Amino acid sequence: MRYLYVMSKNFENKPRLIGILSEDNGKYRFEYKLDGKIQEWFLLIDEFPDVNKRYEGNDVCKFVSRMIPQRDSIYIDELLKSANLNEYDEWEMLKVFGQRNMKQDAYIYEHLPMGAILYENLESFI
């Protein structure tokens, strides 16, 4: 199983963990990691309106697809080259473009950014 951290934009100069996106044999899952502490700054991710639900399937696929360039993009060869990839791989594209996609309310990181604010001990999840 592979994991990526879904973080909020910086708040008080620190990114905050929203949830964890995971993949296992091509199946995606998203789960909020807020420990029930939703505050005024927090915006739910459109595809995941219920903080108490574990999301799988199409809802997660829509989230993944909006974070990365599409396979049929006319610029895909240049994008693969800029990502240092030989072939299209959604997970690898997320690791590269999930951090660059400034249009989104959420950012994806392979490792937790320095100073990230967490509301939950993640050792039991990963």
Helices and strands as residue ranges (DSSP letters): E 2-8, E 17-24, E 27-32, E 54-56, H 58-67, H 76-82, H 90-100, E 106-109
